């Protein structure tokens, strides 16, 4: 092993968890602050709980509430619309052609034709 390239080893590294648990391990740093340890992790403690790390659980719950509100608004607007039966493409074309014909052409009166009576 080369001399002078390895970090210093501390046998008395103090680890402090967010739950309040503290213990000593060996590490290259003097102190460690952690979010989850064996005392508060759901796998080791047997308790099912959300582990809130940097407000992520609250952020997720807020997103879920917002999504539910948006869904309810969408359903209200959908139910408020009068539901018309769906038209086929052919029916839509017929309707548009008939409306174009009536708007383009004014009612044209045919010229009066006089019929001569033969006597």
Biopython code that builds the backbone (N, CA, C, O; Angstrom):
import numpy as np
from Bio.PDB.StructureBuilder import StructureBuilder

atoms = [
    (1, "UNK", "N", (0.841, -1.194, 0.000)),
    (1, "UNK", "CA", (0.000, 0.000, 0.000)),
    (1, "UNK", "C", (0.874, 1.242, 0.000)),
    (1, "UNK", "O", (1.911, 1.298, 0.662)),
    (2, "UNK", "N", (0.439, 2.219, -0.746)),
    (2, "UNK", "CA", (1.195, 3.467, -0.791)),
    (2, "UNK", "C", (0.874, 4.305, 0.435)),
    (2, "UNK", "O", (-0.234, 4.244, 0.967)),
    (3, "UNK", "N", (1.808, 5.052, 0.860)),
    (3, "UNK", "CA", (1.639, 5.904, 2.025)),
    (3, "UNK", "C", (1.075, 7.260, 1.601)),
    (3, "UNK", "O", (1.458, 7.792, 0.559)),
    (4, "UNK", "N", (0.163, 7.822, 2.407)),
    (4, "UNK", "CA", (-0.327, 9.180, 2.211)),
    (4, "UNK", "C", (-1.492, 9.326, 1.239)),
    (4, "UNK", "O", (-1.937, 10.453, 1.017)),
    (5, "UNK", "N", (-2.014, 8.249, 0.646)),
    (5, "UNK", "CA", (-3.138, 8.403, -0.285)),
    (5, "UNK", "C", (-4.461, 7.945, 0.324)),
    (5, "UNK", "O", (-5.513, 8.186, -0.269)),
    (6, "UNK", "N", (-4.445, 7.301, 1.472)),
    (6, "UNK", "CA", (-5.656, 6.767, 2.081)),
    (6, "UNK", "C", (-6.229, 7.767, 3.088)),
    (6, "UNK", "O", (-5.474, 8.460, 3.770)),
    (7, "UNK", "N", (-7.572, 7.844, 3.186)),
    (7, "UNK", "CA", (-8.177, 8.768, 4.157)),
    (7, "UNK", "C", (-7.962, 8.277, 5.586)),
    (7, "UNK", "O", (-7.661, 7.106, 5.822)),
    (8, "UNK", "N", (-8.124, 9.202, 6.534)),
    (8, "UNK", "CA", (-7.981, 8.860, 7.954)),
    (8, "UNK", "C", (-9.178, 8.031, 8.402)),
    (8, "UNK", "O", (-10.312, 8.318, 8.017)),
    (9, "UNK", "N", (-8.938, 7.024, 9.200)),
    (9, "UNK", "CA", (-9.992, 6.157, 9.721)),
    (9, "UNK", "C", (-10.283, 6.528, 11.167)),
    (9, "UNK", "O", (-9.382, 6.625, 12.000)),
    (10, "UNK", "N", (-11.595, 6.737, 11.448)),
    (10, "UNK", "CA", (-12.026, 7.080, 12.801)),
    (10, "UNK", "C", (-12.843, 5.914, 13.355)),
    (10, "UNK", "O", (-13.880, 5.555, 12.796)),
    (11, "UNK", "N", (-12.376, 5.332, 14.445)),
    (11, "UNK", "CA", (-13.113, 4.233, 15.075)),
    (11, "UNK", "C", (-14.287, 4.732, 15.905)),
    (11, "UNK", "O", (-15.149, 3.941, 16.287)),
    (12, "UNK", "N", (-14.336, 6.014, 16.186)),
    (12, "UNK", "CA", (-15.368, 6.561, 17.061)),
    (12, "UNK", "C", (-16.292, 7.538, 16.321)),
    (12, "UNK", "O", (-16.595, 8.613, 16.839)),
    (13, "UNK", "N", (-16.733, 7.177, 15.136)),
    (13, "UNK", "CA", (-17.656, 8.024, 14.359)),
    (13, "UNK", "C", (-19.038, 7.980, 15.011)),
    (13, "UNK", "O", (-19.610, 6.904, 15.185)),
    (14, "UNK", "N", (-19.575, 9.150, 15.372)),
    (14, "UNK", "CA", (-20.893, 9.248, 15.992)),
    (14, "UNK", "C", (-21.952, 9.381, 14.897)),
    (14, "UNK", "O", (-21.890, 10.298, 14.078)),
    (15, "UNK", "N", (-22.917, 8.469, 14.885)),
    (15, "UNK", "CA", (-24.018, 8.492, 13.920)),
    (15, "UNK", "C", (-25.271, 8.919, 14.659)),
    (15, "UNK", "O", (-25.637, 8.319, 15.670)),
    (16, "UNK", "N", (-25.937, 9.966, 14.152)),
    (16, "UNK", "CA", (-27.164, 10.470, 14.769)),
    (16, "UNK", "C", (-28.287, 10.356, 13.749)),
    (16, "UNK", "O", (-28.174, 10.841, 12.623)),
    (17, "UNK", "N", (-29.370, 9.711, 14.160)),
    (17, "UNK", "CA", (-30.520, 9.520, 13.280)),
    (17, "UNK", "C", (-31.554, 10.616, 13.545)),
    (17, "UNK", "O", (-31.541, 11.250, 14.600)),
    (18, "UNK", "N", (-32.446, 10.830, 12.582)),
    (18, "UNK", "CA", (-33.503, 11.828, 12.736)),
    (18, "UNK", "C", (-34.505, 11.426, 13.816)),
    (18, "UNK", "O", (-35.185, 12.281, 14.383)),
    (19, "UNK", "N", (-34.596, 10.119, 14.103)),
    (19, "UNK", "CA", (-35.529, 9.662, 15.137)),
    (19, "UNK", "C", (-34.973, 9.853, 16.543)),
    (19, "UNK", "O", (-35.705, 9.693, 17.520)),
    (20, "UNK", "N", (-33.686, 10.195, 16.661)),
    (20, "UNK", "CA", (-33.082, 10.416, 17.968)),
    (20, "UNK", "C", (-32.108, 9.326, 18.377)),
    (20, "UNK", "O", (-31.405, 9.472, 19.376)),
    (21, "UNK", "N", (-32.055, 8.257, 17.636)),
    (21, "UNK", "CA", (-31.139, 7.160, 17.941)),
    (21, "UNK", "C", (-29.711, 7.587, 17.612)),
    (21, "UNK", "O", (-29.479, 8.265, 16.611)),
    (22, "UNK", "N", (-28.750, 7.192, 18.456)),
    (22, "UNK", "CA", (-27.339, 7.513, 18.229)),
    (22, "UNK", "C", (-26.506, 6.271, 18.513)),
    (22, "UNK", "O", (-26.788, 5.532, 19.456)),
    (23, "UNK", "N", (-25.486, 6.043, 17.700)),
    (23, "UNK", "CA", (-24.577, 4.917, 17.909)),
    (23, "UNK", "C", (-23.217, 5.246, 17.313)),
    (23, "UNK", "O", (-23.061, 6.249, 16.617)),
    (24, "UNK", "N", (-22.237, 4.398, 17.589)),
    (24, "UNK", "CA", (-20.856, 4.628, 17.175)),
    (24, "UNK", "C", (-20.425, 3.536, 16.196)),
    (24, "UNK", "O", (-20.668, 2.351, 16.424)),
    (25, "UNK", "N", (-19.782, 3.954, 15.104)),
    (25, "UNK", "CA", (-19.238, 3.013, 14.121)),
    (25, "UNK", "C", (-17.859, 3.497, 13.694)),
    (25, "UNK", "O", (-17.399, 4.540, 14.157)),
    (26, "UNK", "N", (-17.205, 2.761, 12.829)),
    (26, "UNK", "CA", (-15.949, 3.201, 12.246)),
    (26, "UNK", "C", (-16.200, 3.785, 10.867)),
    (26, "UNK", "O", (-16.945, 3.209, 10.074)),
    (27, "UNK", "N", (-15.582, 4.929, 10.575)),
    (27, "UNK", "CA", (-15.797, 5.585, 9.288)),
    (27, "UNK", "C", (-14.649, 6.533, 8.997)),
    (27, "UNK", "O", (-13.773, 6.744, 9.836)),
    (28, "UNK", "N", (-14.662, 7.104, 7.797)),
    (28, "UNK", "CA", (-13.632, 8.070, 7.422)),
    (28, "UNK", "C", (-14.003, 9.482, 7.837)),
    (28, "UNK", "O", (-13.182, 10.391, 7.721)),
    (29, "UNK", "N", (-15.225, 9.685, 8.318)),
    (29, "UNK", "CA", (-15.650, 11.002, 8.806)),
    (29, "UNK", "C", (-15.893, 10.922, 10.311)),
    (29, "UNK", "O", (-16.085, 9.834, 10.855)),
    (30, "UNK", "N", (-15.887, 12.057, 10.975)),
    (30, "UNK", "CA", (-16.020, 12.092, 12.431)),
    (30, "UNK", "C", (-17.470, 11.913, 12.876)),
    (30, "UNK", "O", (-17.728, 11.209, 13.852)),
    (31, "UNK", "N", (-18.445, 12.553, 12.162)),
    (31, "UNK", "CA", (-19.862, 12.443, 12.529)),
    (31, "UNK", "C", (-20.699, 12.233, 11.272)),
    (31, "UNK", "O", (-20.333, 12.679, 10.184)),
    (32, "UNK", "N", (-21.826, 11.550, 11.438)),
    (32, "UNK", "CA", (-22.784, 11.322, 10.354)),
    (32, "UNK", "C", (-24.182, 11.654, 10.854)),
    (32, "UNK", "O", (-24.547, 11.290, 11.972)),
    (33, "UNK", "N", (-24.963, 12.342, 10.031)),
    (33, "UNK", "CA", (-26.374, 12.585, 10.315)),
    (33, "UNK", "C", (-27.174, 11.840, 9.257)),
    (33, "UNK", "O", (-27.015, 12.088, 8.062)),
    (34, "UNK", "N", (-28.038, 10.923, 9.698)),
    (34, "UNK", "CA", (-28.810, 10.109, 8.765)),
    (34, "UNK", "C", (-30.297, 10.296, 9.019)),
    (34, "UNK", "O", (-30.699, 10.782, 10.077)),
    (35, "UNK", "N", (-31.121, 9.904, 8.032)),
    (35, "UNK", "CA", (-32.570, 10.038, 8.140)),
    (35, "UNK", "C", (-33.229, 8.789, 8.707)),
    (35, "UNK", "O", (-34.209, 8.885, 9.446)),
    (36, "UNK", "N", (-32.698, 7.616, 8.369)),
    (36, "UNK", "CA", (-33.329, 6.359, 8.758)),
    (36, "UNK", "C", (-32.273, 5.428, 9.342)),
    (36, "UNK", "O", (-31.172, 5.314, 8.803)),
    (37, "UNK", "N", (-32.606, 4.769, 10.436)),
    (37, "UNK", "CA", (-31.705, 3.776, 11.039)),
    (37, "UNK", "C", (-32.493, 2.489, 11.288)),
    (37, "UNK", "O", (-33.653, 2.377, 10.893)),
    (38, "UNK", "N", (-31.857, 1.524, 11.943)),
    (38, "UNK", "CA", (-32.538, 0.257, 12.212)),
    (38, "UNK", "C", (-33.649, 0.389, 13.251)),
    (38, "UNK", "O", (-34.502, -0.494, 13.346)),
    (39, "UNK", "N", (-33.660, 1.454, 14.020)),
    (39, "UNK", "CA", (-34.703, 1.655, 15.022)),
    (39, "UNK", "C", (-35.983, 2.236, 14.423)),
    (39, "UNK", "O", (-37.070, 2.017, 14.960)),
    (40, "UNK", "N", (-35.867, 2.971, 13.325)),
    (40, "UNK", "CA", (-37.053, 3.630, 12.765)),
    (40, "UNK", "C", (-37.431, 3.119, 11.374)),
    (40, "UNK", "O", (-38.479, 3.510, 10.860)),
    (41, "UNK", "N", (-36.632, 2.275, 10.753)),
    (41, "UNK", "CA", (-36.962, 1.753, 9.427)),
    (41, "UNK", "C", (-38.102, 0.740, 9.551)),
    (41, "UNK", "O", (-38.063, -0.114, 10.436)),
    (42, "UNK", "N", (-39.124, 0.816, 8.677)),
    (42, "UNK", "CA", (-40.276, -0.090, 8.785)),
    (42, "UNK", "C", (-39.910, -1.574, 8.683)),
    (42, "UNK", "O", (-40.589, -2.407, 9.284)),
    (43, "UNK", "N", (-38.879, -1.921, 7.954)),
    (43, "UNK", "CA", (-38.493, -3.324, 7.831)),
    (43, "UNK", "C", (-38.022, -3.888, 9.166)),
    (43, "UNK", "O", (-38.370, -5.013, 9.526)),
    (44, "UNK", "N", (-37.239, -3.118, 9.892)),
    (44, "UNK", "CA", (-36.689, -3.594, 11.161)),
    (44, "UNK", "C", (-37.645, -3.391, 12.331)),
    (44, "UNK", "O", (-37.673, -4.202, 13.257)),
    (45, "UNK", "N", (-38.428, -2.317, 12.295)),
    (45, "UNK", "CA", (-39.310, -2.027, 13.429)),
    (45, "UNK", "C", (-40.630, -2.784, 13.342)),
    (45, "UNK", "O", (-41.287, -2.977, 14.365)),
    (46, "UNK", "N", (-41.037, -3.220, 12.151)),
    (46, "UNK", "CA", (-42.299, -3.942, 11.993)),
    (46, "UNK", "C", (-43.501, -3.036, 11.894)),
    (46, "UNK", "O", (-44.616, -3.531, 11.731)),
    (47, "UNK", "N", (-43.329, -1.745, 11.984)),
    (47, "UNK", "CA", (-44.423, -0.783, 11.878)),
    (47, "UNK", "C", (-44.529, -0.312, 10.434)),
    (47, "UNK", "O", (-43.522, -0.044, 9.779)),
    (48, "UNK", "N", (-45.759, -0.216, 9.948)),
    (48, "UNK", "CA", (-45.968, 0.321, 8.612)),
    (48, "UNK", "C", (-46.255, 1.810, 8.749)),
    (48, "UNK", "O", (-47.302, 2.206, 9.260)),
    (49, "UNK", "N", (-45.339, 2.611, 8.301)),
    (49, "UNK", "CA", (-45.518, 4.056, 8.371)),
    (49, "UNK", "C", (-44.781, 4.683, 7.200)),
    (49, "UNK", "O", (-43.874, 4.088, 6.617)),
    (50, "UNK", "N", (-45.189, 5.887, 6.875)),
    (50, "UNK", "CA", (-44.499, 6.633, 5.839)),
    (50, "UNK", "C", (-43.265, 7.270, 6.445)),
    (50, "UNK", "O", (-43.335, 7.902, 7.499)),
    (51, "UNK", "N", (-42.154, 7.104, 5.789)),
    (51, "UNK", "CA", (-40.928, 7.746, 6.230)),
    (51, "UNK", "C", (-40.813, 9.027, 5.419)),
    (51, "UNK", "O", (-40.531, 8.995, 4.221)),
    (52, "UNK", "N", (-41.033, 10.142, 6.081)),
    (52, "UNK", "CA", (-41.041, 11.431, 5.400)),
    (52, "UNK", "C", (-39.623, 11.953, 5.285)),
    (52, "UNK", "O", (-38.982, 12.285, 6.283)),
    (53, "UNK", "N", (-39.153, 12.017, 4.077)),
    (53, "UNK", "CA", (-37.806, 12.501, 3.839)),
    (53, "UNK", "C", (-37.906, 13.758, 2.998)),
    (53, "UNK", "O", (-38.290, 13.703, 1.830)),
    (54, "UNK", "N", (-37.568, 14.862, 3.576)),
    (54, "UNK", "CA", (-37.578, 16.170, 2.935)),
    (54, "UNK", "C", (-38.977, 16.544, 2.443)),
    (54, "UNK", "O", (-39.113, 17.186, 1.402)),
    (55, "UNK", "N", (-40.011, 16.151, 3.177)),
    (55, "UNK", "CA", (-41.373, 16.546, 2.848)),
    (55, "UNK", "C", (-41.951, 15.857, 1.633)),
    (55, "UNK", "O", (-42.921, 16.354, 1.060)),
    (56, "UNK", "N", (-41.400, 14.742, 1.221)),
    (56, "UNK", "CA", (-41.857, 14.078, 0.000)),
    (56, "UNK", "C", (-43.227, 13.443, 0.172)),
    (56, "UNK", "O", (-44.018, 13.416, -0.770)),
    (57, "UNK", "N", (-43.515, 12.932, 1.359)),
    (57, "UNK", "CA", (-44.821, 12.323, 1.595)),
    (57, "UNK", "C", (-45.904, 13.393, 1.535)),
    (57, "UNK", "O", (-46.950, 13.180, 0.922)),
    (58, "UNK", "N", (-45.665, 14.537, 2.165)),
    (58, "UNK", "CA", (-46.632, 15.634, 2.114)),
    (58, "UNK", "C", (-46.829, 16.117, 0.683)),
    (58, "UNK", "O", (-47.949, 16.414, 0.268)),
    (59, "UNK", "N", (-45.753, 16.193, -0.055)),
    (59, "UNK", "CA", (-45.833, 16.622, -1.451)),
    (59, "UNK", "C", (-46.673, 15.636, -2.261)),
    (59, "UNK", "O", (-47.488, 16.045, -3.088)),
    (60, "UNK", "N", (-46.475, 14.342, -2.026)),
    (60, "UNK", "CA", (-47.244, 13.318, -2.725)),
    (60, "UNK", "C", (-48.726, 13.407, -2.370)),
    (60, "UNK", "O", (-49.582, 13.329, -3.251)),
    (61, "UNK", "N", (-49.031, 13.571, -1.080)),
    (61, "UNK", "CA", (-50.426, 13.681, -0.657)),
    (61, "UNK", "C", (-51.083, 14.913, -1.267)),
    (61, "UNK", "O", (-52.250, 14.869, -1.658)),
    (62, "UNK", "N", (-50.341, 16.003, -1.348)),
    (62, "UNK", "CA", (-50.865, 17.226, -1.949)),
    (62, "UNK", "C", (-51.179, 17.000, -3.430)),
    (62, "UNK", "O", (-52.210, 17.457, -3.924)),
    (63, "UNK", "N", (-50.296, 16.301, -4.130)),
    (63, "UNK", "CA", (-50.537, 16.003, -5.546)),
    (63, "UNK", "C", (-51.774, 15.133, -5.724)),
    (63, "UNK", "O", (-52.554, 15.347, -6.653)),
    (64, "UNK", "N", (-51.959, 14.165, -4.852)),
    (64, "UNK", "CA", (-53.114, 13.277, -4.949)),
    (64, "UNK", "C", (-54.416, 14.041, -4.714)),
    (64, "UNK", "O", (-55.397, 13.814, -5.422)),
    (65, "UNK", "N", (-54.440, 14.939, -3.736)),
    (65, "UNK", "CA", (-55.630, 15.754, -3.483)),
    (65, "UNK", "C", (-55.937, 16.640, -4.686)),
    (65, "UNK", "O", (-57.094, 16.779, -5.082)),
    (66, "UNK", "N", (-54.902, 17.234, -5.262)),
    (66, "UNK", "CA", (-55.087, 18.095, -6.424)),
    (66, "UNK", "C", (-55.645, 17.294, -7.599)),
    (66, "UNK", "O", (-56.526, 17.773, -8.313)),
    (67, "UNK", "N", (-55.140, 16.084, -7.800)),
    (67, "UNK", "CA", (-55.618, 15.233, -8.896)),
    (67, "UNK", "C", (-57.084, 14.855, -8.691)),
    (67, "UNK", "O", (-57.850, 14.814, -9.654)),
    (68, "UNK", "N", (-57.483, 14.580, -7.448)),
    (68, "UNK", "CA", (-58.879, 14.245, -7.170)),
    (68, "UNK", "C", (-59.792, 15.433, -7.457)),
    (68, "UNK", "O", (-60.887, 15.264, -7.992)),
    (69, "UNK", "N", (-59.336, 16.641, -7.098)),
    (69, "UNK", "CA", (-60.132, 17.837, -7.367)),
    (69, "UNK", "C", (-60.292, 18.051, -8.863)),
    (69, "UNK", "O", (-61.383, 18.370, -9.335)),
    (70, "UNK", "N", (-59.213, 17.877, -9.606)),
    (70, "UNK", "CA", (-59.273, 18.053, -11.057)),
    (70, "UNK", "C", (-60.215, 17.026, -11.680)),
    (70, "UNK", "O", (-60.974, 17.355, -12.591)),
    (71, "UNK", "N", (-60.172, 15.793, -11.199)),
    (71, "UNK", "CA", (-61.034, 14.746, -11.726)),
    (71, "UNK", "C", (-62.497, 15.062, -11.447)),
    (71, "UNK", "O", (-63.349, 14.860, -12.312)),
    (72, "UNK", "N", (-62.797, 15.556, -10.248)),
    (72, "UNK", "CA", (-64.183, 15.887, -9.928)),
    (72, "UNK", "C", (-64.672, 17.059, -10.774)),
    (72, "UNK", "O", (-65.828, 17.072, -11.196)),
    (73, "UNK", "N", (-63.804, 18.049, -11.029)),
    (73, "UNK", "CA", (-64.182, 19.164, -11.900)),
    (73, "UNK", "C", (-64.478, 18.667, -13.306)),
    (73, "UNK", "O", (-65.446, 19.092, -13.936)),
    (74, "UNK", "N", (-63.641, 17.770, -13.785)),
    (74, "UNK", "CA", (-63.801, 17.240, -15.134)),
    (74, "UNK", "C", (-65.106, 16.460, -15.253)),
    (74, "UNK", "O", (-65.803, 16.561, -16.263)),
    (75, "UNK", "N", (-65.435, 15.689, -14.231)),
    (75, "UNK", "CA", (-66.671, 14.919, -14.255)),
    (75, "UNK", "C", (-67.884, 15.831, -14.182)),
    (75, "UNK", "O", (-68.905, 15.545, -14.807)),
    (76, "UNK", "N", (-67.791, 16.927, -13.429)),
    (76, "UNK", "CA", (-68.907, 17.867, -13.342)),
    (76, "UNK", "C", (-69.159, 18.525, -14.688)),
    (76, "UNK", "O", (-70.310, 18.656, -15.105)),
    (77, "UNK", "N", (-68.099, 18.942, -15.374)),
    (77, "UNK", "CA", (-68.286, 19.581, -16.673)),
    (77, "UNK", "C", (-68.789, 18.583, -17.700)),
    (77, "UNK", "O", (-69.546, 18.950, -18.598)),
    (78, "UNK", "N", (-68.385, 17.337, -17.583)),
    (78, "UNK", "CA", (-68.861, 16.319, -18.504)),
    (78, "UNK", "C", (-70.347, 16.069, -18.298)),
    (78, "UNK", "O", (-71.094, 15.932, -19.267)),
    (79, "UNK", "N", (-70.777, 16.010, -17.048)),
    (79, "UNK", "CA", (-72.179, 15.740, -16.764)),
    (79, "UNK", "C", (-73.047, 16.960, -17.066)),
    (79, "UNK", "O", (-74.243, 16.809, -17.314)),
    (80, "UNK", "N", (-72.481, 18.152, -17.050)),
    (80, "UNK", "CA", (-73.249, 19.364, -17.313)),
    (80, "UNK", "C", (-73.565, 19.523, -18.796)),
    (80, "UNK", "O", (-74.562, 20.154, -19.148)),
    (81, "UNK", "N", (-72.742, 18.968, -19.662)),
    (81, "UNK", "CA", (-72.984, 19.083, -21.095)),
    (81, "UNK", "C", (-74.186, 18.230, -21.488)),
    (81, "UNK", "O", (-74.322, 17.093, -21.036)),
    (82, "UNK", "N", (-75.063, 18.790, -22.340)),
    (82, "UNK", "CA", (-76.143, 17.941, -22.833)),
    (82, "UNK", "C", (-75.553, 16.926, -23.809)),
    (82, "UNK", "O", (-74.823, 17.277, -24.737)),
    (83, "UNK", "N", (-75.876, 15.711, -23.583)),
    (83, "UNK", "CA", (-75.284, 14.675, -24.430)),
    (83, "UNK", "C", (-76.132, 14.493, -25.683)),
    (83, "UNK", "O", (-77.303, 14.121, -25.607)),
    (84, "UNK", "N", (-75.537, 14.756, -26.814)),
    (84, "UNK", "CA", (-76.189, 14.566, -28.100)),
    (84, "UNK", "C", (-75.722, 13.236, -28.660)),
    (84, "UNK", "O", (-74.598, 12.805, -28.404)),
    (85, "UNK", "N", (-76.575, 12.598, -29.412)),
    (85, "UNK", "CA", (-76.107, 11.353, -30.023)),
    (85, "UNK", "C", (-74.991, 11.658, -31.021)),
    (85, "UNK", "O", (-75.036, 12.668, -31.723)),
    (86, "UNK", "N", (-74.035, 10.817, -31.075)),
    (86, "UNK", "CA", (-72.891, 11.033, -31.957)),
    (86, "UNK", "C", (-73.326, 10.889, -33.409)),
    (86, "UNK", "O", (-74.066, 9.973, -33.766)),
    (87, "UNK", "N", (-72.850, 11.814, -34.239)),
    (87, "UNK", "CA", (-73.177, 11.775, -35.659)),
    (87, "UNK", "C", (-72.072, 11.058, -36.409)),
    (87, "UNK", "O", (-70.898, 11.127, -36.045)),
    (88, "UNK", "N", (-72.470, 10.378, -37.450)),
    (88, "UNK", "CA", (-71.472, 9.720, -38.284)),
    (88, "UNK", "C", (-70.847, 10.758, -39.204)),
    (88, "UNK", "O", (-71.368, 11.861, -39.368)),
    (89, "UNK", "N", (-69.738, 10.390, -39.792)),
    (89, "UNK", "CA", (-69.038, 11.302, -40.699)),
    (89, "UNK", "C", (-69.916, 11.629, -41.900)),
    (89, "UNK", "O", (-69.919, 12.764, -42.376)),
    (90, "UNK", "N", (-70.647, 10.660, -42.382)),
    (90, "UNK", "CA", (-71.536, 10.865, -43.531)),
    (90, "UNK", "C", (-72.626, 11.877, -43.184)),
    (90, "UNK", "O", (-72.951, 12.746, -43.994)),
    (91, "UNK", "N", (-73.187, 11.766, -41.985)),
    (91, "UNK", "CA", (-74.248, 12.686, -41.567)),
    (91, "UNK", "C", (-73.710, 14.111, -41.413)),
    (91, "UNK", "O", (-74.390, 15.074, -41.769)),
    (92, "UNK", "N", (-72.511, 14.243, -40.893)),
    (92, "UNK", "CA", (-71.902, 15.567, -40.751)),
    (92, "UNK", "C", (-71.692, 16.201, -42.117)),
    (92, "UNK", "O", (-71.959, 17.390, -42.293)),
    (93, "UNK", "N", (-71.219, 15.426, -43.085)),
    (93, "UNK", "CA", (-71.025, 15.952, -44.445)),
    (93, "UNK", "C", (-72.342, 16.372, -45.071)),
    (93, "UNK", "O", (-72.411, 17.425, -45.706)),
    (94, "UNK", "N", (-73.387, 15.573, -44.907)),
    (94, "UNK", "CA", (-74.700, 15.936, -45.466)),
    (94, "UNK", "C", (-75.208, 17.244, -44.869)),
    (94, "UNK", "O", (-75.714, 18.108, -45.584)),
    (95, "UNK", "N", (-75.068, 17.378, -43.562)),
    (95, "UNK", "CA", (-75.526, 18.603, -42.903)),
    (95, "UNK", "C", (-74.754, 19.821, -43.396)),
    (95, "UNK", "O", (-75.341, 20.872, -43.656)),
    (96, "UNK", "N", (-73.437, 19.677, -43.524)),
    (96, "UNK", "CA", (-72.643, 20.822, -43.971)),
    (96, "UNK", "C", (-72.941, 21.167, -45.426)),
    (96, "UNK", "O", (-72.971, 22.345, -45.780)),
    (97, "UNK", "N", (-73.161, 20.166, -46.274)),
    (97, "UNK", "CA", (-73.481, 20.443, -47.679)),
    (97, "UNK", "C", (-74.830, 21.125, -47.803)),
    (97, "UNK", "O", (-74.981, 22.060, -48.590)),
    (98, "UNK", "N", (-75.796, 20.678, -47.052)),
    (98, "UNK", "CA", (-77.116, 21.298, -47.142)),
    (98, "UNK", "C", (-77.079, 22.735, -46.626)),
    (98, "UNK", "O", (-77.761, 23.604, -47.170)),
    (99, "UNK", "N", (-76.293, 22.993, -45.587)),
    (99, "UNK", "CA", (-76.210, 24.365, -45.089)),
    (99, "UNK", "C", (-75.471, 25.258, -46.076)),
    (99, "UNK", "O", (-75.808, 26.433, -46.215)),
    (100, "UNK", "N", (-74.468, 24.718, -46.763)),
    (100, "UNK", "CA", (-73.759, 25.501, -47.778)),
    (100, "UNK", "C", (-74.660, 25.817, -48.958)),
    (100, "UNK", "O", (-74.628, 26.929, -49.486)),
    (101, "UNK", "N", (-75.450, 24.863, -49.370)),
    (101, "UNK", "CA", (-76.352, 25.095, -50.508)),
    (101, "UNK", "C", (-77.371, 26.179, -50.192)),
    (101, "UNK", "O", (-77.653, 27.035, -51.030)),
    (102, "UNK", "N", (-77.912, 26.145, -49.010)),
    (102, "UNK", "CA", (-78.928, 27.139, -48.666)),
    (102, "UNK", "C", (-78.316, 28.522, -48.484)),
    (102, "UNK", "O", (-78.972, 29.526, -48.759)),
    (103, "UNK", "N", (-77.068, 28.590, -48.026)),
    (103, "UNK", "CA", (-76.465, 29.902, -47.817)),
    (103, "UNK", "C", (-75.927, 30.503, -49.111)),
    (103, "UNK", "O", (-75.927, 31.725, -49.257)),
    (104, "UNK", "N", (-75.473, 29.689, -50.043)),
    (104, "UNK", "CA", (-74.917, 30.206, -51.296)),
    (104, "UNK", "C", (-76.003, 30.688, -52.241)),
    (104, "UNK", "O", (-75.873, 31.746, -52.857)),
    (105, "UNK", "N", (-77.038, 29.942, -52.352)),
    (105, "UNK", "CA", (-78.059, 30.265, -53.344)),
    (105, "UNK", "C", (-79.259, 30.912, -52.673)),
    (105, "UNK", "O", (-79.844, 30.400, -51.718)),
    (106, "UNK", "N", (-79.585, 32.061, -53.230)),
    (106, "UNK", "CA", (-80.806, 32.705, -52.786)),
    (106, "UNK", "C", (-81.935, 32.033, -53.561)),
    (106, "UNK", "O", (-81.720, 31.494, -54.647)),
    (107, "UNK", "N", (-83.083, 32.068, -53.020)),
    (107, "UNK", "CA", (-84.181, 31.430, -53.757)),
    (107, "UNK", "C", (-84.358, 32.099, -55.123)),
    (107, "UNK", "O", (-84.653, 33.290, -55.220)),
    (108, "UNK", "N", (-84.173, 31.318, -56.145)),
    (108, "UNK", "CA", (-84.257, 31.817, -57.525)),
    (108, "UNK", "C", (-85.647, 31.495, -58.052)),
    (108, "UNK", "O", (-86.124, 30.363, -57.977)),
    (109, "UNK", "N", (-86.282, 32.540, -58.589)),
    (109, "UNK", "CA", (-87.597, 32.322, -59.186)),
    (109, "UNK", "C", (-87.393, 32.117, -60.681)),
    (109, "UNK", "O", (-86.700, 32.912, -61.317)),
    (110, "UNK", "N", (-87.955, 31.115, -61.232)),
    (110, "UNK", "CA", (-87.783, 30.883, -62.668)),
    (110, "UNK", "C", (-88.499, 31.968, -63.466)),
    (110, "UNK", "O", (-89.523, 32.496, -63.033)),
    (111, "UNK", "N", (-87.954, 32.293, -64.626)),
    (111, "UNK", "CA", (-88.625, 33.312, -65.452)),
    (111, "UNK", "C", (-89.991, 32.796, -65.892)),
    (111, "UNK", "O", (-90.189, 31.610, -66.158)),
    (112, "UNK", "N", (-90.895, 33.717, -65.953)),
    (112, "UNK", "CA", (-92.241, 33.302, -66.337)),
    (112, "UNK", "C", (-92.283, 33.014, -67.835)),
    (112, "UNK", "O", (-91.833, 33.804, -68.666)),
    (113, "UNK", "N", (-92.813, 31.915, -68.120)),
    (113, "UNK", "CA", (-92.910, 31.472, -69.511)),
    (113, "UNK", "C", (-94.380, 31.525, -69.900)),
    (113, "UNK", "O", (-95.264, 30.995, -69.226)),
    (114, "UNK", "N", (-94.580, 32.175, -70.990)),
    (114, "UNK", "CA", (-95.956, 32.260, -71.466)),
    (114, "UNK", "C", (-96.154, 31.194, -72.530)),
    (114, "UNK", "O", (-95.385, 31.077, -73.485)),
    (115, "UNK", "N", (-97.141, 30.475, -72.342)),
    (115, "UNK", "CA", (-97.447, 29.420, -73.302)),
    (115, "UNK", "C", (-98.563, 29.928, -74.199)),
    (115, "UNK", "O", (-99.622, 30.362, -73.745)),
    (116, "UNK", "N", (-98.282, 29.854, -75.474)),
    (116, "UNK", "CA", (-99.303, 30.299, -76.419)),
    (116, "UNK", "C", (-100.272, 29.157, -76.645)),
    (116, "UNK", "O", (-99.899, 28.008, -76.882)),
    (117, "UNK", "N", (-101.443, 29.509, -76.565)),
    (117, "UNK", "CA", (-102.447, 28.488, -76.816)),
    (117, "UNK", "C", (-102.758, 28.445, -78.299)),
    (117, "UNK", "O", (-102.968, 29.477, -78.936)),
    (118, "UNK", "N", (-102.784, 27.306, -78.807)),
    (118, "UNK", "CA", (-103.065, 27.168, -80.233)),
    (118, "UNK", "C", (-104.553, 26.896, -80.406)),
    (118, "UNK", "O", (-105.101, 25.948, -79.843)),
    (119, "UNK", "N", (-105.154, 27.701, -81.151)),
    (119, "UNK", "CA", (-106.568, 27.514, -81.397)),
    (119, "UNK", "C", (-106.882, 27.419, -82.840)),
    (119, "UNK", "O", (-108.045, 27.259, -83.209)),
]
sb = StructureBuilder()
sb.init_structure("model")
sb.init_model(0)
sb.init_chain("A")
sb.init_seg("    ")
for serial, (resi, resn, name, xyz) in enumerate(atoms, 1):
    if name == "N":
        sb.init_residue(resn, " ", resi, " ")
    sb.init_atom(name, np.array(xyz, "f"), 0.0, 1.0, " ", f" {name:<3s}", serial, name[0])
structure = sb.get_structure()
